[in-house]
């Protein structure tokens, strides 16, 4: 589908915040997440589900922090990829499964959100390509992600938010660590 869809990509910013709000909807994408799941300690995230998480993300965006990329189709945001320096993701920094493997400065890609009508059509691949291009332009040397290896070919969408290993492999990311049988750590070296 993406071969025929002219997608454009932009970092989330104050000027396109309203598009992000529309994409995530009233529920904040996945149950009030507002893409704060990896950025907060679990208790703080759970307590903030909904408006508090939205406010926290908005504060990051309006402080001009890089939080991720939006994909646009015909002027509307249809997808999101979270992307920031790894140290901004508290959940990763405290993870046993995805703890740091070295002192390399990396930017993490912990999750995606794709509007339902555009899922299963290669949009995540296009977002990964856009993330690589953004990294090249900003002189970022390493991208890191934590996708899943599906245990079932018809995995529910709710489990796809971290991305599938197959997409990352197609984008030429390499497994660099695997402490869990279905959650490897992958990197793309620029």
N, C-alpha and C positions, 0 to 999 in steps of 0.2 A: 504494500500500500504506500509506503513512504517514497517509493520511486516516482509515484505520480502526485504525491503531496509536496507542494513547495513549502517546506518548513523553514522558519527563521528562528534564531536563538538570541536571547539577551540575558545578561545577569539580572537577577532580581534587584530592583532599585526602588527608591521612592516614586519614580515616575511610572512604574508598571505594577506597583503594589496592588492596585485595584484589580488587575488581571489575575494576580496570584490569589486574591480573595475569592474571585469568581470561580477559578479553577478548583480551589479547595472546598468551596461551598460552606454552608452553614455549619456543617459538622467538622470542618477543619481537616478534610481528607479522611484520614483513618481515625475515627473516634476522638476527635478533639486534639489530634496530634499537633497540627500546624508546623510539622517538621521540627519539633523540639525533642523528640524521643531520645536522640543520641546526644543532644546538647545539654541535657539536665540529668541530675541524679534521679534514679527511678522514683523515689518518693516525691520529689519536687515535680517531676513530670506528671505523675498520677494526680497529684493535688491540683495541678494547673490545667488539666484537660479542659479544652474549650477556650473561653475568653482569655484566661491568664496566659496560656501558651501562645495564643494569637498575639497578645500584647508583647510578649517576650520576643517573638520573631519580628514583629513590627519595629521594636526598638533596635534590634540588630540592623535591620534594613535601613532605617532612617538615620542610623549612625554610620551609614555607608560601609558596612561590613559585607564582605562577599559571603553569601549564604547559599547560592546555587544558581542554576540556569533554568529559564523558562523556554519551552518550545512553543512557537506560535504557528497556527494555520489560519489563513484568511483573517489575520488581525486578532485572533482570540488565542489565549494561552490554553494549550491542550495537554501539556505535560511539564513535569518538574524533575530536576535532578539536584539533590543536595550536594554541595561541594564547598569545603572550607579546609583550612589547615587542621590537621588531625587534633592538635591540642585544644581546639574549640569544641571537640566532641567528648564530653566528660564520660559518657558511657563507654566509649572506646578506650579511653585512658585508664579506666578501671576494670576493663574486661580481662577475664582469665583466658578466654578463647582467642581473643584478638589483641592481646597485649603486644606492645612494641617489640619488634624483632631486632631493631638496631637504632642508632641515633640519627638515621637519615631524616631530613625534613621532608615530610610528605603532605599532600593534600588528600583528604579522604572523601570518598563518594559512598556514603552509607545507605542512601535510599533514593527511590524514584516514586513519582505519583503520575499516573497517566489517566486522563479522562476515559471513562468506560468505552465510549464509541471508538476510541483509537487504540485500545489494547490489542495485543497479539498481531500487530502489524509492523513491527520493526522500529517503532518510535524510540524504544530504549536504546537501540543501536545508534540511531541518529543523535540521541542525546550524548551517548558516549563519545561519538566522533566530535561533537561540539565541545565537550569537556576537554578532549585532547587538544583541539584547536585553541581553546581558551588558555590552556596550560602553556602551549607553545608561545602564544602572544604575551603572556605574563611571566615568562621565563621560569615556570614551575618545572622542577626536574623529575618529580615522581608523583604519580597518582596511585592511590591505594583504595581497595574496595573489599567488601566482605559478603559476596553473593552466596546464594544457596545452590546446592546440587539437589534438584527435585527428586523426591523419593517416589513420585508418581507422575506419569506423563501429563495428567490432567490436574495439575496442582491448582488449588483455588487462588484467585487473584489476591486474597488477603496475605498470602505467603510470598507474593512476587515483589513486594515493595522494596526488598533489598537487592533485587536483580537476580538473574540466573547466571550461573557460571558460564554456560554456553555463549551468552551474549558477550561477556567479558573476554572469553577466549577468541571469539570472532574479531573483537576489537584489538587483539594482540596483547591483552594483559596476560601475565604469567603467574601461576601459583607460586608463592614464596613461603607460605607456612600453612599448615593444616592440622590444627589440634582437635578439630571436630570432623567427623566423617562427611558431613554435608554442609559445612560452613568454612571454606578455605579463605585465606587472605591472598589477594591478588594485587599485582602491581604492574603499572605501565611506566617504563623508563623513557623519558624524552631525551 
